[in-house]
Amino acid sequence: MRRTSAPASALGEDVTEKAGWMYADLFLALMVIFLATISFVPNERVAPPASGNTEATPQVSLNSINMTSGMANLYTKFDPIKMKSDIDAFKAGAAMPKDSEAIYVQIIGGYDPAIEKINAATVTAINFSVDMKAQLPDVFGQAAFKIDVSETIPSKSVAIRITFAPKVGS
């Protein structure tokens, strides 16, 4: 004897195939909610308008945020003696303690786009940073380095920006 299957209307609609779509729709809705909540975060914090005496300027000690001053120079080759004397001259001119540490160094390699690729400037800046760390570890041992490139700086030279801070415990 042959069994006949009951018509779909008698069993009810099969919704198991729709369960996957419901699951995907749930995640889509959660993603939209998530994106909506993060898209309105402001990029900058704006200070509230000043009230009362607007002539008063708040005094901020840069020592409290671990930075005092910075030096910027242009070098065509690495010379540790010249760099050390430049740093000492800068510290003396800025009336900084002699034991101030370099905490941040930005090295910008220069290149001429008409005759060389941007990679040449990157290699120049990296080589300069390696020489600085290796040959002047007492000055740059604790510093964070950042490498950049610019076509406004002469080819095969680097611009150096060094930020100093007082030595901890001074």
Residue frames as a rotation matrix with the C-alpha (Angstrom) as fourth column:
MET 1
0.580 0.814 0.000 0.00
0.814 -0.580 0.000 0.00
0.000 0.000 -1.000 0.00
ARG 2
-0.321 -0.683 0.656 1.21
0.747 -0.608 -0.268 3.30
0.582 0.403 0.706 -0.99
ARG 3
-0.010 0.274 -0.962 1.29
0.833 -0.529 -0.159 6.23
-0.553 -0.803 -0.223 1.35
THR 4
0.238 0.114 0.964 0.32
0.704 -0.705 -0.090 9.56
0.670 0.700 -0.248 0.10
SER 5
-0.749 -0.543 -0.380 1.83
0.659 -0.546 -0.518 12.63
0.074 -0.638 0.767 1.58
ALA 6
0.242 0.853 -0.462 -0.47
0.864 -0.407 -0.298 15.09
-0.442 -0.327 -0.835 3.11
PRO 7
0.392 -0.072 0.917 -0.77
0.628 -0.708 -0.324 18.40
0.673 0.703 -0.232 1.33
ALA 8
-0.633 -0.772 0.065 1.34
0.526 -0.490 -0.695 21.25
0.569 -0.405 0.716 2.76
SER 9
-0.329 0.571 0.752 -1.73
-0.495 -0.782 0.378 23.12
0.804 -0.248 0.541 3.87
ALA 10
0.689 0.607 -0.396 -2.68
-0.018 0.560 0.828 20.30
0.724 -0.564 0.397 6.18
LEU 11
0.249 -0.687 -0.683 0.73
0.909 0.409 -0.079 20.23
0.334 -0.601 0.726 7.91
GLY 12
0.806 -0.034 -0.590 1.27
0.233 -0.899 0.371 23.96
-0.543 -0.437 -0.717 8.07
GLU 13
0.861 -0.509 -0.004 4.00
-0.248 -0.412 -0.877 25.99
0.445 0.755 -0.481 6.42
ASP 14
0.556 -0.764 -0.327 7.61
0.830 0.535 0.159 24.77
0.053 -0.360 0.932 6.85
VAL 15
0.970 -0.133 0.202 9.51
-0.142 -0.989 0.033 27.74
0.195 -0.061 -0.979 8.34
THR 16
0.618 -0.786 0.016 12.86
0.426 0.352 0.833 26.05
-0.660 -0.509 0.553 8.95
GLU 17
0.062 -0.619 0.783 14.26
0.989 -0.066 -0.131 27.44
0.132 0.783 0.608 5.71
LYS 18
0.529 0.198 0.825 13.41
0.233 -0.969 0.083 30.96
0.816 0.148 -0.558 6.85
ALA 19
0.902 -0.187 -0.389 15.29
0.391 -0.032 0.920 30.59
-0.184 -0.982 0.044 10.16
GLY 20
-0.059 -0.987 0.149 18.66
0.964 -0.018 0.266 31.26
-0.260 0.159 0.952 8.49
TRP 21
-0.215 0.043 0.976 17.36
0.577 -0.800 0.162 34.47
0.788 0.598 0.147 6.94
MET 22
0.830 0.536 0.154 15.95
0.166 -0.501 0.849 35.60
0.533 -0.679 -0.505 10.28
TYR 23
0.579 -0.708 -0.404 19.34
0.693 0.166 0.702 34.97
-0.430 -0.687 0.586 11.89
ALA 24
-0.384 -0.727 0.568 21.12
0.917 -0.371 0.145 36.99
0.105 0.577 0.810 9.17
ASP 25
0.161 0.540 0.826 18.57
0.369 -0.809 0.457 39.81
0.915 0.231 -0.330 9.47
LEU 26
0.911 0.133 -0.390 19.14
0.409 -0.165 0.898 39.93
0.055 -0.977 -0.205 13.22
PHE 27
0.062 -0.974 -0.217 22.88
0.847 -0.064 0.528 40.44
-0.528 -0.216 0.821 12.73
LEU 28
-0.379 -0.128 0.917 22.23
0.750 -0.622 0.224 43.05
0.542 0.772 0.332 10.03
ALA 29
0.627 0.677 0.386 19.96
0.276 -0.656 0.702 44.98
0.728 -0.333 -0.599 12.41
LEU 30
0.761 -0.408 -0.504 22.57
0.535 -0.044 0.844 44.79
-0.367 -0.912 0.185 15.19
MET 31
-0.288 -0.900 0.326 25.26
0.940 -0.201 0.275 46.04
-0.182 0.386 0.905 12.80
VAL 32
-0.053 0.349 0.936 23.10
0.530 -0.784 0.323 49.00
0.847 0.513 -0.143 11.75
ILE 33
0.916 0.394 -0.074 22.48
0.250 -0.417 0.874 49.89
0.314 -0.819 -0.481 15.40
PHE 34
0.385 -0.861 -0.332 26.19
0.755 0.087 0.649 49.61
-0.530 -0.501 0.684 16.16
LEU 35
-0.436 -0.581 0.687 27.18
0.881 -0.431 0.196 51.79
0.182 0.691 0.700 13.20
ALA 36
0.339 0.642 0.688 24.56
0.401 -0.760 0.511 54.36
0.851 0.103 -0.515 14.09
THR 37
0.935 0.044 -0.351 25.91
0.350 -0.264 0.899 54.69
-0.053 -0.964 -0.262 17.61
ILE 38
0.125 -0.968 -0.216 29.55
0.719 -0.062 0.692 55.17
-0.684 -0.242 0.689 16.59
SER 39
-0.129 -0.197 0.972 28.99
0.937 -0.346 0.054 57.45
0.325 0.917 0.229 13.62
PHE 40
0.655 0.463 0.597 27.98
0.282 -0.883 0.376 60.39
0.701 -0.077 -0.709 15.79
VAL 41
0.531 -0.571 -0.626 31.09
0.752 -0.022 0.659 60.47
-0.390 -0.821 0.418 17.97
PRO 42
0.976 -0.167 -0.139 32.76
-0.208 -0.904 -0.373 63.87
-0.063 0.392 -0.918 17.48
ASN 43
0.554 -0.833 -0.014 36.32
0.551 0.379 -0.743 63.88
0.624 0.404 0.669 16.14
GLU 44
-0.543 -0.740 0.398 37.41
0.216 -0.581 -0.785 66.75
0.812 -0.340 0.475 18.37
ARG 45
0.047 0.501 -0.864 36.62
0.999 -0.008 0.049 67.73
0.018 -0.865 -0.501 21.87
VAL 46
-0.152 -0.007 0.988 35.52
0.286 -0.958 0.037 71.30
0.946 0.288 0.148 22.12
ALA 47
-0.830 -0.191 -0.523 35.97
0.553 -0.171 -0.815 73.14
0.066 -0.966 0.248 25.37
PRO 48
0.270 0.955 -0.120 32.87
0.963 -0.269 0.024 74.78
-0.010 -0.122 -0.992 26.75
PRO 49
0.250 -0.160 0.955 32.74
0.338 -0.910 -0.241 78.55
0.907 0.383 -0.173 26.29
ALA 50
-0.710 -0.609 -0.354 34.58
0.573 -0.207 -0.793 80.53
0.409 -0.766 0.496 28.91
SER 51
0.495 0.847 0.191 32.47
0.498 -0.457 0.736 82.19
0.712 -0.269 -0.649 31.53
GLY 52
0.764 -0.190 -0.616 33.36
0.519 -0.386 0.763 84.85
-0.383 -0.903 -0.196 34.03
ASN 53
0.446 -0.694 -0.565 36.84
-0.456 -0.719 0.524 86.34
-0.770 0.024 -0.637 33.68
THR 54
0.933 -0.071 0.352 37.93
0.328 0.570 -0.753 85.58
-0.148 0.818 0.556 30.11
GLU 55
0.674 -0.734 0.082 41.16
-0.628 -0.628 -0.460 87.53
0.389 0.258 -0.884 30.58
ALA 56
0.250 -0.579 0.776 42.67
-0.741 0.401 0.538 84.80
-0.623 -0.710 -0.329 32.77
THR 57
0.331 -0.252 -0.909 44.82
-0.724 0.550 -0.416 82.35
0.605 0.796 0.000 30.87
PRO 58
0.962 0.022 0.270 45.26
-0.209 0.694 0.688 78.98
-0.173 -0.719 0.673 32.52
GLN 59
0.086 -0.992 -0.091 48.89
-0.995 -0.080 -0.061 78.12
0.053 0.095 -0.994 33.21
VAL 60
0.983 0.180 -0.034 49.85
-0.181 0.983 -0.034 74.58
0.027 0.040 0.999 32.24
SER 61
0.147 -0.964 0.222 53.15
-0.760 0.033 0.649 73.09
-0.633 -0.265 -0.728 33.27
LEU 62
0.474 -0.010 -0.881 54.51
-0.764 0.492 -0.417 71.07
0.437 0.871 0.225 30.37
ASN 63
-0.682 -0.724 0.105 56.50
-0.665 0.553 -0.502 69.04
0.305 -0.412 -0.859 32.89
SER 64
-0.322 0.633 0.704 53.22
-0.616 0.425 -0.663 67.59
-0.719 -0.648 0.253 34.09
ILE 65
0.807 0.590 -0.030 52.56
-0.403 0.512 -0.758 66.08
-0.432 0.624 0.651 30.67
ASN 66
0.415 -0.738 0.532 56.15
0.340 0.668 0.662 64.81
-0.844 -0.093 0.528 30.32
MET 67
0.287 -0.408 0.866 57.29
0.925 -0.118 -0.362 67.18
0.250 0.905 0.344 27.59
THR 68
0.128 -0.305 -0.944 59.38
0.530 -0.783 0.325 70.28
-0.838 -0.542 0.061 27.88
SER 69
0.346 -0.114 -0.931 60.74
-0.600 -0.790 -0.126 71.40
-0.721 0.602 -0.342 24.55
GLY 70
0.646 -0.095 0.758 61.80
0.503 0.799 -0.328 70.21
-0.574 0.594 0.564 21.14
MET 71
-0.160 -0.780 -0.604 64.63
-0.356 -0.526 0.773 70.79
-0.921 0.339 -0.194 18.71
ALA 72
0.808 0.386 0.444 64.49
0.280 0.411 -0.868 70.61
-0.518 0.826 0.224 14.91
ASN 73
-0.051 -0.881 -0.470 67.51
-0.522 -0.378 0.765 70.34
-0.851 0.285 -0.441 12.61
LEU 74
0.928 0.220 -0.302 68.36
-0.367 0.387 -0.846 69.26
-0.069 0.896 0.439 9.06
TYR 75
0.065 -0.921 0.385 71.18
-0.446 0.318 0.837 66.75
-0.893 -0.226 -0.390 8.49
THR 76
0.462 0.015 -0.887 72.72
-0.876 0.161 -0.454 65.42
0.136 0.987 0.088 5.28
LYS 77
0.012 -0.440 -0.898 74.69
-0.074 0.895 -0.440 62.64
0.997 0.072 -0.022 6.99
PHE 78
0.924 0.324 -0.205 74.85
0.146 0.196 0.970 61.10
0.354 -0.926 0.133 10.40
ASP 79
-0.212 -0.961 0.179 77.63
0.050 -0.193 -0.980 62.56
0.976 -0.199 0.089 12.53
PRO 80
0.389 0.470 -0.792 77.23
0.747 0.342 0.570 61.57
0.539 -0.814 -0.218 16.20
ILE 81
-0.490 -0.635 -0.597 79.66
0.857 -0.475 -0.199 64.23
-0.158 -0.609 0.777 17.44
LYS 82
-0.914 0.197 0.354 77.83
-0.027 -0.901 0.432 67.04
0.404 0.386 0.829 15.62
MET 83
0.019 0.992 -0.127 74.43
0.132 0.123 0.984 65.74
0.991 -0.035 -0.129 16.70
LYS 84
0.166 -0.027 -0.986 75.54
0.957 0.245 0.155 65.50
0.237 -0.969 0.066 20.34
SER 85
-0.805 -0.501 -0.318 76.93
0.561 -0.817 -0.132 69.06
-0.194 -0.285 0.939 20.21
ASP 86
-0.651 0.659 0.377 73.69
-0.100 -0.567 0.818 70.32
0.753 0.495 0.435 18.58
ILE 87
0.284 0.778 -0.561 71.67
0.504 0.377 0.778 68.69
0.816 -0.503 -0.285 21.36
ASP 88
-0.146 -0.427 -0.893 73.91
0.984 -0.154 -0.087 70.15
-0.101 -0.891 0.442 24.07
ALA 89
-0.968 -0.203 0.145 73.68
0.229 -0.954 0.193 73.61
0.099 0.220 0.971 22.46
PHE 90
-0.271 0.947 0.174 69.90
0.005 -0.180 0.984 73.33
0.962 0.268 0.044 22.27
LYS 91
0.326 0.388 -0.862 69.60
0.810 0.356 0.466 72.29
0.487 -0.850 -0.198 25.92
ALA 92
-0.531 -0.592 -0.607 71.84
0.809 -0.567 -0.154 75.17
-0.253 -0.573 0.780 27.00
GLY 93
-0.931 0.180 0.319 69.91
0.019 -0.847 0.532 77.67
0.366 0.501 0.785 24.87
ALA 94
-0.014 0.999 -0.038 66.57
-0.045 0.037 0.998 76.45
0.999 0.015 0.044 26.18
ALA 95
-0.398 -0.254 0.881 67.85
-0.842 -0.279 -0.461 76.44
0.363 -0.926 -0.103 29.78
MET 96
0.705 0.602 -0.374 67.02
-0.452 0.788 0.417 72.74
0.546 -0.126 0.828 30.09
PRO 97
0.531 -0.540 0.653 68.72
-0.563 0.351 0.748 70.42
-0.634 -0.765 -0.118 32.55
LYS 98
-0.261 -0.748 -0.610 71.67
-0.964 0.167 0.207 68.64
-0.053 0.642 -0.765 30.96
ASP 99
-0.913 -0.106 0.395 70.23
-0.155 0.983 -0.094 65.27
-0.378 -0.147 -0.914 31.91
SER 100
0.078 0.967 -0.242 66.94
-0.716 -0.115 -0.689 65.85
-0.694 0.227 0.683 30.01
GLU 101
-0.507 -0.205 0.837 66.01
0.201 0.917 0.346 62.83
-0.838 0.344 -0.424 27.94
ALA 102
-0.713 0.345 -0.610 64.90
-0.695 -0.233 0.680 62.57
0.093 0.909 0.406 24.34
ILE 103
-0.454 0.620 0.640 61.46
-0.203 0.627 -0.752 60.97
-0.868 -0.471 -0.159 24.58
TYR 104
0.575 0.678 0.458 60.25
0.380 0.274 -0.883 61.34
-0.724 0.682 -0.100 20.97
VAL 105
-0.513 -0.756 -0.407 62.14
-0.162 -0.381 0.910 61.60
-0.843 0.533 0.073 17.69
GLN 106
0.712 0.668 0.215 60.53
0.161 0.142 -0.977 62.28
-0.683 0.730 -0.006 14.32
ILE 107
-0.487 -0.872 -0.049 62.78
0.025 -0.071 0.997 61.68
-0.873 0.484 0.056 11.33
ILE 108
0.693 0.709 -0.131 61.58
-0.042 -0.141 -0.989 62.97
-0.719 0.691 -0.067 7.95
GLY 109
-0.281 -0.799 0.531 63.51
0.532 0.331 0.779 61.68
-0.799 0.501 0.333 4.96
GLY 110
0.186 0.301 -0.935 63.76
-0.487 -0.798 -0.354 63.90
-0.853 0.522 -0.002 1.91
TYR 111
-0.296 -0.264 0.918 63.54
0.639 0.660 0.396 62.94
-0.710 0.703 -0.027 -1.74
ASP 112
-0.538 0.115 -0.835 63.22
-0.600 -0.748 0.284 64.48
-0.592 0.654 0.471 -5.19
PRO 113
0.248 0.734 0.632 60.25
-0.044 0.660 -0.750 62.89
-0.968 0.158 0.196 -7.00
ALA 114
0.728 0.000 -0.686 61.78
-0.664 -0.253 -0.704 63.78
-0.174 0.967 -0.184 -10.38
ILE 115
0.006 -0.849 -0.529 64.84
-0.836 0.286 -0.469 61.57
0.549 0.445 -0.707 -9.88
GLU 116
-0.917 -0.360 -0.172 64.02
-0.208 0.799 -0.565 59.00
0.340 -0.482 -0.807 -7.17
LYS 117
-0.053 0.912 -0.406 61.21
0.243 0.406 0.881 57.04
0.968 -0.052 -0.244 -5.59
ILE 118
0.459 0.359 0.813 59.68
-0.635 -0.506 0.583 57.72
0.621 -0.784 -0.004 -2.21
ASN 119
0.925 -0.116 -0.362 61.26
0.281 0.850 0.446 54.52
0.256 -0.514 0.819 -0.89
ALA 120
-0.002 -0.989 0.147 64.70
0.568 -0.122 -0.814 56.17
0.823 0.081 0.562 -1.04
ALA 121
-0.186 0.006 0.983 63.59
-0.547 -0.831 -0.098 58.73
0.816 -0.556 0.158 1.54
THR 122
0.824 0.532 0.197 62.17
-0.476 0.461 0.749 56.00
0.307 -0.711 0.633 3.78
VAL 123
0.650 -0.656 -0.383 65.43
0.621 0.749 -0.230 54.04
0.438 -0.088 0.895 3.63
THR 124
-0.263 -0.758 0.597 67.44
0.187 -0.647 -0.739 57.19
0.947 -0.083 0.312 4.39
ALA 125
0.128 0.404 0.906 65.27
-0.780 -0.523 0.344 57.99
0.613 -0.750 0.248 7.42
ILE 126
0.965 0.234 -0.122 65.37
-0.127 0.819 0.560 54.40
0.231 -0.525 0.819 8.72
ASN 127
0.311 -0.930 -0.198 69.16
0.678 0.363 -0.639 54.20
0.666 0.065 0.743 8.36
PHE 128
-0.303 -0.384 0.872 69.49
-0.234 -0.857 -0.458 57.50
0.924 -0.343 0.170 10.20
SER 129
0.519 0.580 0.628 67.29
-0.756 -0.031 0.654 56.26
0.399 -0.814 0.422 13.06
VAL 130
0.884 -0.258 -0.390 69.29
0.331 0.935 0.131 53.02
0.331 -0.245 0.911 13.34
ASP 131
-0.100 -0.975 0.199 72.53
0.511 -0.222 -0.830 55.02
0.853 0.019 0.521 13.52
MET 132
-0.073 0.137 0.988 71.06
-0.601 -0.797 0.066 57.33
0.796 -0.589 0.141 16.16
LYS 133
0.846 0.467 0.258 69.97
-0.489 0.486 0.725 54.42
0.213 -0.739 0.639 18.38
ALA 134
0.768 -0.572 -0.287 73.21
0.543 0.820 -0.182 52.47
0.340 -0.016 0.940 17.88
GLN 135
-0.136 -0.955 0.263 75.77
0.658 -0.285 -0.697 55.27
0.740 0.078 0.668 18.21
LEU 136
-0.693 -0.046 0.719 74.03
-0.400 -0.805 -0.438 57.50
0.599 -0.592 0.539 20.77
PRO 137
-0.196 0.673 -0.713 72.22
0.493 0.696 0.522 55.05
0.847 -0.249 -0.469 23.06
ASP 138
-0.657 -0.083 -0.749 72.63
0.739 -0.266 -0.619 57.32
-0.148 -0.960 0.236 26.08
VAL 139
-0.878 0.340 -0.337 70.61
-0.359 -0.933 -0.007 60.02
-0.317 0.115 0.941 24.30
PHE 140
-0.292 0.782 -0.551 68.09
-0.914 -0.058 0.402 58.00
0.283 0.621 0.731 22.27
GLY 141
-0.960 -0.175 -0.217 67.86
-0.119 0.961 -0.250 54.73
0.252 -0.215 -0.944 24.21
GLN 142
-0.648 0.753 -0.114 64.39
0.461 0.269 -0.845 55.48
-0.606 -0.600 -0.522 25.63
ALA 143
-0.561 0.403 -0.723 63.03
-0.564 -0.826 -0.022 57.56
-0.606 0.396 0.690 22.74
ALA 144
0.199 0.690 0.695 60.12
0.448 0.567 -0.691 56.61
-0.872 0.449 -0.196 20.51
PHE 145
-0.786 -0.546 -0.289 60.86
-0.049 -0.411 0.910 57.06
-0.616 0.730 0.296 16.81
LYS 146
0.460 0.871 0.175 58.54
0.245 0.066 -0.967 58.01
-0.854 0.488 -0.183 13.97
ILE 147
-0.678 -0.685 0.266 59.60
0.388 -0.026 0.921 57.86
-0.624 0.728 0.284 10.32
ASP 148
0.565 0.799 -0.204 58.09
0.215 -0.381 -0.899 60.15
-0.797 0.464 -0.387 7.68
VAL 149
-0.429 -0.658 0.619 59.00
0.836 -0.030 0.548 61.32
-0.342 0.753 0.562 4.18
SER 150
0.551 0.581 -0.599 58.62
0.262 -0.802 -0.536 64.62
-0.792 0.138 -0.594 2.36
GLU 151
0.309 -0.419 0.854 59.52
0.945 0.029 -0.327 65.95
0.112 0.908 0.404 -1.04
THR 152
0.893 0.029 0.449 60.03
0.025 -1.000 0.015 69.43
0.450 -0.002 -0.893 0.46
ILE 153
0.635 -0.752 0.179 63.18
-0.299 -0.025 0.954 68.23
-0.713 -0.659 -0.240 2.24
PRO 154
0.189 -0.616 -0.764 66.29
-0.982 -0.128 -0.140 67.98
-0.012 0.777 -0.629 0.03
SER 155
0.796 0.094 -0.598 67.14
-0.282 0.932 -0.229 64.56
0.536 0.351 0.768 -1.36
LYS 156
0.212 -0.713 -0.669 69.38
0.492 0.669 -0.557 62.31
0.844 -0.211 0.493 0.75
SER 157
-0.807 -0.389 0.445 68.90
-0.189 -0.544 -0.817 64.46
0.560 -0.743 0.366 3.86
VAL 158
-0.143 0.755 -0.640 66.69
0.799 0.470 0.376 64.20
0.585 -0.458 -0.670 6.92
ALA 159
-0.199 0.197 0.960 64.87
-0.504 -0.860 0.072 66.65
0.840 -0.470 0.271 9.12
ILE 160
-0.475 -0.050 -0.879 64.96
0.612 0.699 -0.370 65.66
0.633 -0.713 -0.302 12.78
ARG 161
0.069 0.505 0.860 62.53
-0.567 -0.689 0.451 66.80
0.821 -0.519 0.239 15.46
ILE 162
-0.477 -0.310 -0.822 63.46
0.472 0.699 -0.537 65.73
0.741 -0.645 -0.187 18.98
THR 163
0.450 0.663 0.599 61.22
-0.325 -0.503 0.801 66.25
0.832 -0.555 -0.011 22.02
PHE 164
-0.614 -0.748 -0.251 62.93
0.078 0.259 -0.963 66.38
0.786 -0.610 -0.101 25.41
ALA 165
0.665 0.735 0.130 61.62
-0.095 -0.090 0.991 65.83
0.741 -0.672 0.010 28.92
PRO 166
0.074 -0.649 0.757 63.26
-0.965 -0.239 -0.110 66.10
0.253 -0.722 -0.644 32.31
LYS 167
-0.542 -0.357 -0.761 64.78
-0.189 0.934 -0.304 62.87
0.819 -0.021 -0.573 33.52
VAL 168
0.570 0.797 -0.200 62.52
-0.036 0.267 0.963 61.03
0.821 -0.542 0.181 35.93
GLY 169
0.595 -0.307 -0.743 63.67
0.800 0.315 0.511 61.64
0.077 -0.898 0.433 39.47
SER 170
-0.460 -0.783 0.418 65.38
0.721 -0.605 -0.339 64.96
0.518 0.145 0.843 38.66
